[in-house]
Amino acid sequence: MLPFQMIAGGKFSLTTALIASGVNVECQSQNPPDFIVAKAITGWGEASDAQAIEWWWERSMGNGYANGILQSSEGSTPQLPAMTSYRLPATGSTAVDAISVYDTFSPPTFGALASTDINLTTFVVTMANTGTIAVGDWVRVTVPVDMYQISGYVFQVTAVTANTSITLGYMASAVTAGLTAFAANADTANIMKFIPNRMYPRWNFVAFITTAAQGKVYFTGKNDFTVGENVSFRVSSNYGMTNINNKVARVLAVTNSATESSITLDLDTTGYSTFLFPTSAVAAAGVSPAVCVPSSSGVVPISAADTSPVQPPGTNLQDSFDNRNVRIIRFGAALFNVSAHTSDAEDVWMWEAYKYDSYSTRIVT
């Protein structure tokens, strides 16, 4: 019997975006892996290209760590480049983002990072330390001085400049669409990365609601509503548009682009009052956030453009409650960005995950 068994494996190709943000793969096994290895298939012996070619992780190392091999640049005899062992995190580095394993039902927690400014229109967040925050990650903002309206809100990150800033682009899109009322930048704030639970259906924080024949709702990050689904709203008087509170409306279209998350409603909001965030002073005293919640499963339309139902009728939600959590193996950005050994776009990597077999107690001599 082997001392371990493979429980998962696969390949992935790097892109410029993945090199910067890291790669998450799903591990189908019911058990967490004990040993993980990743190898650069196209990197071994590649001429005139210094890069990392192998990384491995063992459960005793803890999340975020890895040991590996760096390959030097060699043009004359690329099959015989110099090899160097390497450990992540590197000496002096505070970013622990090499190899990790977690379940989205019970993800790891992250410490709060300091922000010195949040711009009221672009929602660029100035940070001297961005930690392991990457594009696509979710962050929670707390204690944003002079912008308490967004305290407790969660946002999805659309851009990162390491140890300089992150951009909350979905919120910025709401401002572009007409959201006003932020009187000042946030002087300071705490920014906490977190991994959201994948229970479905989910509710979303509302960033803005337009007044139109078909009202449009903007969110602070990507949503998983579907065309034909019925949604409802919880919007207190602090947000102005009390007309929509507890209303139920059908979704006509869903947008989840790189910077915009929205749904278009089969609801005429032209006579509604303007959606506005409360002032910072009002919010500091405590307010309930504006949210959009799943209400019921509507009839599935043929398409977003054609709102007539299919025949026979179908429904959007297959279950009233669906556990979509998965086990994730993360190959962090640190693996592909070792100084002087940065990986290249289109590099192909293979990965394997193993689980130790169980044995009776033995004495090793």
N, C-alpha and C positions, 0 to 999 in steps of 0.2 A: 504494500500500500504506500502511495506517495505521502510525503509529509504535509502536502497541501493540495488543494484542487482549484482549478480555475473556475470562477463563477461568472466572469464577464470579460469582454474585450471588444476592441474595435479599432477604427482609424478615424482621424480627422485631418482636414487640411487647414492650415493657418491662413488668415487674412490679416491685413494691416490692423483692422479693428480688433480681431481676436488676440493678436500679439499684445495690444495695449490693454485689453480687458480680461484676458484669460479665457479658458474653455471649460464649460460644464458639460459632463456627459452623464447619462442616466445609467445606473447600475440596477439591472433587473432582479438581481438576487434578493431573497428575503432576508439574507444575513449580510451584515456589513463586512467588507473585505479586511483582511489582516495584512496583505502585502500588495503593493501596486507598483508597476513598472511602466515607463513610457520611453519609447525610442524614436528618434528621428530617422524614418526610413530613407528619405532622400538626402539626409545630411551626412551619413557615414562616408568618409573618404571624399567628400565633395571638394573640388579643387578651389583653392584661394578663397576660402570662406570659413572664418573662425565662428564657431557656434556650439551651443550645447547639443549633445547627441543622445544623452540618456539620463533619466532621473528615476529614482526609486524611493518608496516610502514604506515604512513599517509602522504598525499601529502604536508601538511604544514611543514613537517619536512625537506624537501629538499632531493635531491639525496645523497646517500651514508650513510644515517643514519638508525638506527633501535632501537627498544626497545624489550626486550625479557626476557626469564626466563632461568636460569641455574639450573640444577639438580645436587645435590651433590652425591657422591658415597655412596651407602648403600647396604651392603651385607646381613644383617640379615632380614630386612623388606624392600625390594626394592620398594614395593608399597607405602611406606611412606618416600621418601627421602626429605631432606631439599631443599627448593626452594629459589632462590635469583633473584630479579629483576636486570636487567642489561641494560646499555645503550651503544650503539656504535655511534661514535667512543669512545673508552675508554679514560679516562683522560690522557692527555699527548701524545695521539696518533695523528700523522699527516696524517695517511692513512684513508681516508673516503671511505670505500669500503664495506658497509653493504648491503642495498637494494636500488636499483636505477631503474628508468624507463626512457627509451629514445627511440627515433626513429632513425634508422641508416641513414635516410635522413638528419636529423638535430641533430647529436649527441652532447654530452657535450664536452667541451674543457678542456684540461689539461695543467697545467703549465710545463715549461721546468725544467728538473732536471739536475744537474751537473754530468759530468763524468770526472774522472781524468786520464783515459787511455782507449784506444781502441787498442787491440792487432792486429797486421797486418796479422796474420795467423789464429788464433783461433777466432777472432772477439768477444772475451770476453770483455765486457765493464765494467770497474770498476766504481762503484757508491756507495757513502756512504748512499744515500737515493734512493731506487728503487720505492718509492711511491706505486701506485696500479698496477704497471706493472706485468703481469702474462704471463705464457707460452701461446703462440698463439696470444698475442697482437701485434699490429703494432706500430712502433716508427719511428719518423723522426729525423735524425741526422743533426745538424747544427753547424757551426763554429768548425769543428774538426781540431784543430791546428796541422800542419804537415801532415794531411791527408785530405786536402780540396777536394780531388777527390770524396769523398762520401758525401760532404755537400749538403743537400737537398734531398738525397736519403731516401727512406723508407725501413724498414726491418721488418721481422717478428721474434718475440722472441721465441727461442727454449728451453731456460733454465733460471731459476731465482734463485739466492741465495739472499734472502731478505736483503736489505741494504748492499750488498756487490758487486754483479755483475749481469748482464744479458748477455745472449749469443745470438748473431745473427748468428745462425747455418746455415741458408741457404747461407749466404755469405761465411761462412767458407767452405761449401761444394764446392763452386766455386773455392776457393783457392786449395783445395784438387784435384780438377779436372784439375788444371794447371794454374790458374790465378796467375800472378806475377805482379811486378812493384810497389808495395807499399813499399816505402823506409824506412818508420818509423812509429811507433805507433802514434796515436793521443794523444798529451799531455793532452788536455782538449777538451771538447765538450758539447753541450747542447743536451739532449735527451728528446724528447716530445712524449708522448703516444698520439695516436689518433685512432678514430674508423672510418674505411673507408666506404665511400658510396658504396652501392650495385647496382648501375646502371650497366647494362650489355649490350654489351660486354665491357670488360675493357682492358686497356693496362698495361704493367708491366715493371718495371725497369730491365734492363739486367745486370747480374753480370759477365757473361762469355759466350763465344761462342767457341766451339772446332773447330779444323780443321780436318775434317773426311769425309768419303764418304757420311755419313748421319750426317750433323752437329747437334750438341746438344747445346741447349741454356739453361743456368742456370739463375734463377731469385732470387731476394732478399727475396721472400716470396711465399706462395702458389699461383698458378695461376688457372684460370678457362677456359683455352683453351681446346678444344676437338679434338679428333682424326678425321682427315679429314678436319678440318677447315684450311683456308688459313690465314697466318699471314704475316706481313711486318715489316720492321725495319727502325729505324731512328738512324743511327750511324755516327757521324761526324768524321772528320779526326783526332780529338783528341784521338779517341779510337783505332786507328790503322787499324781495319778491315773495311776500307771504301768500300771494295768489296760488302759487304752485304747491304749497305745503299740503301733503297727503293726497295730492292729485295722482291719478294713475294714467299713464300714457303708453302707447305702443311705439316700439322702436322701428323707424323706417330705414335708417342707415347707420353703419358703424365705421368709425375711422380710427385706426391705430397706426399712425405713421411714425417716423423717427422723432417728431417734435409735437405732434398733435394727437390727443385722444379725445374723441367726442362721439356723441350719438345725436341723430336727428329724430325728432318726435312727431308723431301724428297728433300734435297739440298746438293750437293757435295761442301764442303768448303775446300777441301784439297789444292787447289791452292791459297787460300785466305791468306792475311797477318794476323799476330797474333793479337788477340784481347787483348788490353792493356788499362788500365785506364790511363788518362793523369797524369803527375806529379802533385804534390801538388802545385807547383809554377804556373803551367799553369792553373790549376783548380781555383786557387785563383783569377785569372783575369777574370774568368767567362766562363763557357762552358755549352753546352746543354747536358743533360744526354742521355745515350744510352737506347733506349726503343724498346719494341716489341709491335706492335699494331694489333688488329684484322683487317683483310683486307676484307675477304668475306667468305660466307658460302660455304664450299666445299661439295662434296658428301660423305655421311656417309659410312665408310667402315664397313665390317662385324665385324671386331675386329681389335685391334692394330696390331696383328700378320699377319692378312690377309688384305692386302691393296686394295683388289678388292671391287668395290662398291656393295651396296645392290641392289636388283631388286624388285620392281621399285626403282629408285633413291630416297634418302632422303637427307635432308639438316641438317647442324649442328645448325645454328642459326634460331630460330623461328621468331625472330623480329630483325630489325636493331637497335632497341633501346628498352630495357626492364627494367622497374623499379622493382627491386627485393628487395627494402627496406622493412624492417619489424619493428614492435615495439618490443623492448626487455625489459624483466624484469630480472634484474641481482641480483642474490643472491651472494654477494661478499665473498671472502675468509675470511674476518673478522668474518663472522657468524660462521664459522666452526673451528676457531683457537683462541678462547678465552683462555687465560692462565689458565692452569689446567682443562680446560673443552673442550678439542679438540675432534671433531667428529671422528668417525671411518669409515674406508672404508666399503662399503656395507650397511651402514645405509640408510634407505629409508625415504625420506621426502615427504610430500604433500604440495601443495601451492594453494592458492586461491586469486583471484584478484576481487575487487568490484568497482562499479561505483555508486556514489551518485545519487539518483533520484532528480529531480527538483521539488521544491514546490513554491507556492506563498509566498510572504512575510508574516511572522507571528511573533507575539511578544511572547517571552518565559518569563514566570513569575515564 
